Amino acid sequence: MGQKMNGARMVARMLQAHGVDHVFFMDAILRRALAEMEDCGIRRILGHSEKAVAYMADGYARISGKPGICMAQSVGAANLASGLQDPWLGQSAVIALTGRHVAPFQYRNAYQEVEHGPLFAPVTKFSGRADTLEQIPHLLRMAFREATSGTPRPVHLDIAGFTGDALTPLEGEFDIGADEATTRFPAFRPAPDPEAVRRAARLVERAQRPVIVADRGVIVSDAREALAALASRLHAPVVSTLDAKHAMTEDHALFMGFLGLYGRSGANHVVAEADLVIYAGSNTSDHTTGNWKLPAAGVPIVQIDLDPAELGRNFPGTLGLLADVRAGLEALAAACAQGSRTQWLAQSRAHAEAWRAEAEAARTSPQVPIRPERICRELTELLPENAILVADTGYAALWTGTLVELRHPGQTYLRAAGSLGWSFPASLGARCAAPDRPVVCFCGDGGFYYHLPELETARRRGLHTVTIVNNNHCLSQGLRNLNIAYEGRDQSLKGECYEYLDTDFAAVARAFGCHGETVERPEDFRGAFERAMGCGLPAVIDVKTEFAGQAPMAWMPS
């Protein structure tokens, strides 16, 4: 039965009904609804930029399994749209609410108004406009349904009024109910076609060297147990992308490491030698496949995914199982006979151990300035059993993804899907989603510079995260190609293209009222980390690392 109330209360109550307990926003947007949210127990997290609040909503969504809400007024909408690229690429359910001048103000040079709708098109599954009060409940339900069904991704609602408040003072009669299935993702778990499963099982049973590739869809679908069960059934190795890093613990007998351009050489060798590849929740991107050189040409592929557009997108002839990833893995395990592939597992393990032996020298290096590999070794030993590790893009992802070992099933790893600077605000969103879990952010100085002001947000809202800054005062990842560009040229001004000043981030943190530590020697990291974890404040550990240190790249087939 409908209830009479104004639009502001309706918006707040609708969000509450869908399980929303945090909104991340930049002023000025939906102020009347924000006031009503106070009565609904919704925490309102005011940030310092639209892009940062989008990243907070993304981190929140990835940890909570619920849509993250971010909001900005009309003039900030373009900035908010740019922040949705990472949740789009990272398959994260984020709902963006923006304001838009009312129709009589359009096409008349209204103050700070631009046509921002097209900017959301490439980074959302759905973008709708609310021009009347009656549309809002329908569109909010639609936003949650679109964000959580199928592959989770961002959606956008544009609400009339420069701050979205043209409609919220009006009164109406509204049904506040929510569809329980769409308050979390995945909202629905379709099973695969039985005949396709039988065909896949026949392929698998004929294979002598199958490998399972776990990707982001395994995490979205909470399919870790199903992944391990299928691997055990087939007696087959598992490799994963960095987006599924915590799908298996490092010490699992069937886990052989991480593949792709940011992966480990050993895992890439395993896939290169496989005679069948099972992709679980993977978009088979260039990074995952080494520019589509893995697996070898002609190797049969079984691909499980919830999005039909992904099945065979990059490998024609793929046998696709259109299904929720967990349901697909379970169905395939049930259809396959118990396997025994001892020789293939030994061969795979030899590749994994060879990489580990090669990497160990850098992980234990006593070098000063510190090597990033050594930080990763220390983190392996120090991360709490229920920690969330959030990594930036680029080298931050490569270092942590390949070299920090997750040894406990309660540990979680998130990495940026591509946006430098994502990790720090995303870690704040993750902390909002899991206030009882330790949250550790790993980024470089170049990434941390992006959203430094969010230290104030963390301090103001009591978001105790520990941020480790790999401070080499430069953007080191691009140096290889920059050196090529400078071949035969005067090198004296090359530093203008990648060097920064050596900033004291510990002092910056303390200036924001946060905890700051500086580490210059490897043996000092443990004490700094333990103090940061126990201080009760947002903390920054400024680790002085080797200037322009380069990461070794994984082996790839030629």
N, C-alpha and C positions, 0 to 999 in steps of 0.2 A: 504494500500500500504506500502511496506517495506521502511525503512529508513536506509541509510548507516551510520554506527558509529562503534566505537570500543566496545569490550565486557564490559568494565568498565561502559561506559555511558549507554549501554543497560541494565545492571543490575540495575543501579540507576533509569533509566526511567521506567523499569518494576515494580519496587517497588513503585514508585510514582503513576503509573497507577492503582495499586491495593490499593491506599489510605494509604500507609505507610507514617507516619510522624515522627517516631522514630525508631532507631535501637540501640540495646544494645549489646556491644561487648567487647572482650578483644583483645588487640593487640597481634600478627599481623595477620590481616585477611582482604582480599579484599581492600587493601589500595587504589588502583586506583579507585575502585568503591566508597569508602568512600569519596574520593576527589570530585567525580562527584555528590554525594548526596548533597553536599553543594549547588550546583546549582539547586537542585530539592526541596529545602526547608525541607529536612529530617534532624532532629536533631540526632546527633551521641553521644550516651551516653557511654563513656568509663568507665568501672568499674574496680574493683580490683580482681575479680576472675570470672572464667567461670560460676561457680554455681550461683553466685550472679546475673550475667547478665541474666541467664535463669530465675531466679525468678523475676527479673524486667520485663522481657517480659511477664511472666505469669500474674503478677499484672496488667500490661498494658492491656493485652487481656481481662481479666475478667471485667475490668471497661469499656473499649472502645467498646467491642463487635467486635473488629477486631483482626486479627492475630497479635501476638507480635513477633518481629524478634530478634533473638540472634545469635551471630557469634563468632567463635574462630578458631584459626589456628590448624594445624594438631596435634601438641603435646598437645594442650588444649582441643581437641575434647572429650577425655575420661572424663574430668572434666565437660564439657558441657552436656554430656549424663547423668551424675548423677543428674544434675539439672533439667532434664525433667521428673523425677519421679513424682514430685508434680503436674505439669500441666497434666500429663497422668491420675493420680488418680483424679484430680480435674476437668477433662473434659474441658481443656482450650486449645485454638487454638494457639500453639506456633510453629514457623518455625525456625529451627536451621540450620545455614549454617556453614560448616566447610571446611578446606583445607585438601588435601591429596596429598602426593608426586606423581608425574607423574609416569606412568607405567614403564619407564626404570629404575626408582629408587627403585621399589618395589623388595622385597626379596633379598636386597643387603646391609642390615644394614644401610639404609639411616638415616641421622641424626634425632634423636628424633622421629622416625616413629614407631608406633605400629598399629596393625590391629584394628582400633576402630569401624569399621562398626558393628560388632556383639553387641557392647555395647548399640547401639541405638535400637536394635530389640525389647526389651521388653517394651520400653517407647515411641514408635512411631507407627502411623498408616501406615506410608509409609517412606521408606528410599531409596533415589536414588543417582546415581553417574553420574556426568557430566564429560565426558572425551573429549568432543568436544565442540566448541563454539556453534554450531548449537543446541545442546541439551538444553542449559541453558534456553531459553525462554519457551520451552515446559515443562521442569521440574519445572520452577517457577510457571507456571499456574497450573500444576498438584499439586504442594505443597499447593497452596491456595485452590484448589478444595478439596483436601483430608482433610485439616485442618478444613474447614468450613462446609463440608457436613456430614450428619449423626451426630453421637455424636462427637463434636469438641474435637480434641486431637492433640498432637504434631506430626510434620513430620520433616524429616531431608534430607538435600541435601549436598552431599560431592562433592566438586568442585576441579578439578585437580590443583595441585600446593600446595606446603607446606603452603603458605598463601592464597591459592585459586586464585592466580594471574597468573597461567600459561597460561590461555586462555584470560584474560581480555585485554591484549594489542592488540589482533588480531582484524581485522576489518571484518565486514560482513553487510548484509542487513537484517533488522529485523522488524517484525510487533510488535509494542509495546502495542497493545490493551489488555484490561483485561475484563474478564467476570464479570460484575457488581455484579451478585448474589454471587460470591465467595469472595468478598472483606469484607464480614461480616458474622457472624454466628448467627443463623442457615441459611445456604445458601438456603435451600429448606424446604418447610413446607408441607409434604405429609399428606393427610387426612386419617382417619381410614376407614377400610372396613365397609360399612353400616350395614351389617348383624351382624358383631361382636359388633357394637354399640348397635343394638337392643337387642342382648342377654345380654349385660352388663346392659342396662337399666332395663330389666326384673329382673335381680339379685338385682339391687339397690332398685327398688320399693318394693321388697319383704322384704328388710331389715328393722328392727326396730331400729338398733343401728349402722348405718354406720359411718365410719370416713375416712377422706381424709388425706393422708400422702403426704406432699409436700417435694420434694427433689431437688437436684441440677438442674435437668432438667427443673423445673419450672423457675428458674432464667435464664438459658441458653436460653430458649424459650421466655423469657419476657412474661410469662403467668400469672402474678399476678392478673390481672383483670379477666381472665377466671377462675382462681382458686376461687376467691371470688364469682363469678357469679354462679358456680356450687354448692358451699357450700350453698349459699343463696337459690338456687333452691331446694336443697335436705333438707334444714334446718338441716344440719349436721355439726358436729365439724370438725375443721382442726387442725392437728398438723404438725410440720415440723422438719426436721433435721437442724443441724446448718448450713449446706450448702445452706439452703433456708430460713435463719433467717429473711431476709427482704421481704419475700413473703407476709407477712401480718404484719401490725403494732400490737404492743402489746395490744392495747385497742380495737381491732376488736371483736365484740360480738361473733363471731364464732371461734376465735383463742384460743386454749387450751394449747399452749406451745410447748416445744421441746422434742422429744422422743429419745430414744436410750441410750447407755452407757454413753454418755456425756450430756444426756438430763435431764428432770425434772421428778420426780416421778409421778406427776399428769398426764402428757401426756402419760406416759407408762401405767398407770392404764386405761386411756381411750381406748388405743389400745387393752389392754388385755381384756376389757369388750365388745369390738365391735363384731357385728355379720356379718360385711362386711368391708373390707378394700380396699380403692381405692388408689393405689400407683401412684403418678404423677411424672414421671421422676426420678425414684429411682432404684438403683442397689441392693436394699434389702440386704445390707451388714450386717456383724456381728454387727457392731456398731449401725446401724439403728434398727435392730431387736432384740438386746440383745442376740446375738449368736443364732438367729433364734428361740427365744422363744416367740416373739411377731410377729403376733397375735397368739391366741390360735390355737392349732392343729384343722384342719378341717374347719376353718372359710373361707368362700369364698373370693377370691381376684380378683380384676380387676386391671390390671397393664397397664399404658400408657407409652410407651417409643418409642424413635426413633430407638433404636438398637434392632433388633429381638433376638439377643443372650441374652438379659436381660429378655425377657418375659418368666416368669416361671422358671428362672434359679435356684432359691432357694426354690420355692414353687410349686411343681407339681400340676397340675390341675388349675393353674391360667388362667383366661380369659384375653388374651392379646389384647390390641389395639395398633397395630403398626402404629405410627403416630408421627408427631411433637406434643409436649406436649400441646401447646396452642390449636392446631387444635383438638386434642383428647378431651381436657376438654370442648371445645365449642360444639363439636358434642355430647358428652354425656349429657351436660346440655340441649341441644335442644331435645334430645330423652326422657328425664325423665320427669315424671309428677311432679308438685309442691308438695313438701313434707311438713309434719308438725310433728316434733319430739321434742316437748317441754320438755317432761320428760327426754329424752336422753340428751338433751342439758343441762338441769339443773343438771343431774348426772355428766356430763362431767365438767361443771363449778365448781361443788363442789370439784372435784379432783384438778382442777387447782388452786382454791383458797386455798385449804388446803396446797398445796406446797408453795404458796406465803406466807402464814402466818408463816410457818415453817422457811422460808428463811429470813424473815424480820429482825430477831434479828441480824444475821450476817451482813446484808446489812447496818444496822444502828449502828454497833458496834463502840464505841469510843476508842477501844483498841489501845494501843501503845506498841510495834510496830503494825503497821496498818494491819488489815485483808484485803485480796484481795477483799472480798465481798464488803467492804466499798468503795474501789476504783470504783467498778462497779456501785454502787449507785450514786456516784458523777458523773461518766461519763454519766449516764442516764440523769441527770439534765443539764449537761454542753455541751453535743454534739450538734453542730449546726444542724439545720433542714436538711441540705444537706450534712452532713458529711459522709465520708467513714471510717469505722472502720476496721482495718486489724489486725487479731489475729494470733498468732503463734499456733503451735500444742500443744497437751498435756493440762496441767492445764490452760494455757493462753486461749485456746479455750473453755475449760469447764467453767472457770470463766465468761468470756465475753459472751459466747454463751447463758448461762442460766440466767445470772444476770444483764447484761446491757440490758435495755429495749429500743427498737427502737419504738419511738412514732410518727414518721413523715414518710410519704411515700417517701420522698426524701432521707432518710438515707439508706446506703448500708453497708452490712457486708460481709467481706471476711475472710476465715480462711484457714490455711495450710491444705492440704490434708494428711500431715503426716511428713513433713520434718522440724525438729527443726532448727530454724534460718531463715526460709522462710520469716517471716513477714516483717522484716525491708527492705530488698531489694524489696520485692513485693510492699511495700507501696510507694517506690520511683517510681516504674513503674506505680502504680495507680495515683500518682500525675502527671506524664507525660501525662497520658490519660485524666485527669480531672484537668487542672491547676487552674480552678476557684472554685474547691471544697476543703473544708478542709479535710485533710487526717490524721488520727490518728492511730498509730501503738501501739499494746499492746503485750508485750512479757515479758518473765522472763529474769533474768540475764544470765542463761545458753543459752538461744536462742540468746540474743543480742551479746554475745561474738563471735558468728559464723562469723558475717559480719560487725564488728565494722569499718573496713576501709572504708565502703561505706558512713560513715559520710563525708569523704572528697569528695566523688562523689556528695552527696547532696549539700554540700557547694559550690563546684565548678560550678555545673549546676543550682544552685538556686532553689533546690527542697525543698520547705518549708513544711516539715511534722513535726508532734509532736509525739515523741516516748515515751511511758510510760513503764518504766522498773519496773516490780514487783521484786524488789531486795531483795531476801531472802538468798542470797549468798549460794545457793545449788540447786541441782536438786531434788525437793521435791516429785515429782510424784512417783518416784520409791521407796520411803521410806517404804511403806507398805510391799512390797515384800522383800525388803532388811531386814526389821525387822524379817520376817519369816526365811530368810536365816541365820540370826544370832541368832536364838533361841538356847539357851544353850551354846553360845560361848562368849568369852571375847569381850566386846563392845568397847574397847579403841581405836581401829583403824578402826572402822566402817566408820568414817567420810571420810576416803580416797576414799570411793566408791561414795560419792555424794556431798561433801562439796566443796565450792569455797572460796577464799578470799573475803572479803567485799569490793568490788571495788567502788570507787566514780565515777559513770558514768557521773554525771554532770560536774565534772572536766575534764573527758575525752572529753566530747562534747565541752567544751570551748577550750581545746587544739587543736581541729580541726577547730576552728573559728566558732563554732555553739553556740547556746544558751543552757545553762544548769541550771537546777533547782533541788534542793533536797527537798523532803517532808518527814517529820518524824511524823507529826500529821495529823489526818484526816481533821481537820478544815483548814489546810494550803493548801490542794490540789486545791481548787477552784482558789485561787490567782495565784498559780504556773501555772495552766492550762491556765488561761486567759492571763498571761504574755507570755507564750509560743506560744499561738495562735496569739498574736499580735506583736511578735518580728520581723517578716519578715525574720527569719533565720530558718534553720533546728534546731529543738529543742529536747532536751532529758529531761524528768522528771524522776529522780531517786527516786522512792518511797521505803522507807525502811519498809519492811513488816516482818511479823512474820517468824522467822526462821523455815523452813521445815513445814509451815502451810499446813494442809491436806484439800482437798476438800471432802465434803460428796458425796458419790456416789448415783446415782438414784436407786429407787426401781426397781427390776426386778422380774418377776415370777420365782419361784424355778424350 
